[in-house]
Amino acid sequence: MLTAAALSAFAAETKVQGYLVDLACSSEEGQKPGFGGKHSKECLQMPECVKSGYGVLTDDKKVIKFDAASNAKAKQFISGLEKTKDIKVSVTGTLNGERIAVSKIALL
């Protein structure tokens, strides 16, 4: 058990690129062509979308979900955006299964 904890403490950071999306919309619309580019800052800030959490929609149509602390970082990042659509990002963090603990979010 101690070994597993030590390994997770030294997990390598990964970089993921794609569109910043909320989980509510991406679960319904994420597979549609052009969804990522059309998804808006206004939608990302809607209460039900904020509540669903965030993730990155990759070019191969997978959504890498953010963990709880990363959702707070994404919310802050979104509030500072001047861009209103086509929010393509590079996210750096540690993957744990289907979730990522984000250390950095930047526009591409």
C-alpha positions in Angstrom: 0.0 0.0 0.0 2.8 2.4 0.8 4.4 1.6 -2.6 1.2 2.6 -4.4 1.1 5.9 -2.6 4.7 6.6 -3.4 4.1 5.8 -7.1 1.1 8.1 -7.3 3.1 10.9 -5.6 5.6 10.7 -8.4 3.2 10.3 -11.4 4.4 12.1 -14.4 2.5 15.1 -15.7 0.7 14.8 -19.0 -0.3 17.4 -21.5 -3.7 17.1 -23.2 -4.9 19.4 -26.0 -8.4 20.0 -27.2 -11.5 22.1 -26.6 -12.5 23.2 -23.1 -16.1 21.8 -22.5 -18.5 21.3 -19.8 -19.6 17.7 -19.1 -23.3 18.4 -19.5 -23.1 19.6 -23.1 -20.2 17.3 -24.1 -22.1 14.2 -23.0 -25.1 15.2 -25.3 -23.3 17.0 -28.2 -19.6 16.1 -27.9 -19.7 13.6 -30.8 -21.2 16.0 -33.3 -18.9 17.5 -35.9 -17.6 21.0 -35.0 -19.1 20.9 -31.4 -15.8 21.9 -29.7 -15.2 25.0 -31.9 -18.8 26.1 -31.5 -19.1 25.6 -27.8 -19.2 29.1 -26.1 -17.9 30.8 -23.0 -21.5 31.8 -22.2 -22.5 28.1 -22.1 -19.5 27.2 -20.0 -20.7 29.7 -17.4 -24.3 28.6 -17.3 -25.2 27.2 -13.8 -26.1 23.7 -14.9 -22.9 23.5 -17.0 -20.7 24.8 -14.2 -22.3 22.2 -11.9 -21.6 19.4 -14.3 -17.8 20.1 -14.3 -15.3 20.5 -17.1 -13.0 18.6 -19.3 -11.1 18.6 -22.5 -12.6 17.3 -25.7 -9.7 15.8 -27.7 -9.5 15.5 -31.5 -10.5 11.8 -31.2 -13.7 12.8 -29.4 -12.7 11.6 -25.9 -13.5 13.8 -22.9 -10.8 13.9 -20.3 -12.7 15.0 -17.2 -11.3 17.4 -14.6 -11.2 16.4 -10.9 -13.0 18.7 -8.4 -10.1 21.0 -7.7 -9.5 21.4 -11.4 -13.1 22.4 -12.0 -12.5 25.4 -9.8 -9.3 26.2 -11.8 -11.3 25.9 -15.0 -14.1 28.2 -13.7 -11.5 30.9 -12.9 -9.8 30.4 -16.2 -13.1 30.8 -18.1 -14.0 34.0 -16.2 -10.8 35.6 -17.4 -11.2 34.7 -21.1 -11.7 37.3 -23.7 -12.4 34.7 -26.4 -16.1 33.6 -26.6 -15.9 30.5 -28.8 -13.3 28.1 -30.2 -11.7 27.7 -26.8 -8.9 25.3 -27.6 -6.6 24.7 -24.7 -3.5 22.8 -23.6 -4.0 21.3 -20.1 -1.1 20.0 -18.1 -1.7 17.7 -15.2 -1.7 14.2 -13.7 -4.0 11.6 -15.2 -5.8 9.2 -12.8 -8.0 6.9 -14.8 -10.4 9.1 -16.8 -9.8 12.2 -14.7 -7.0 14.7 -14.7 -5.7 16.8 -11.8 -4.9 20.1 -13.6 -1.8 22.1 -12.8 -2.0 24.4 -15.8 -4.6 25.5 -18.4 -3.5 27.7 -21.4 -5.1 28.8 -24.6 -3.6 27.3 -27.8 
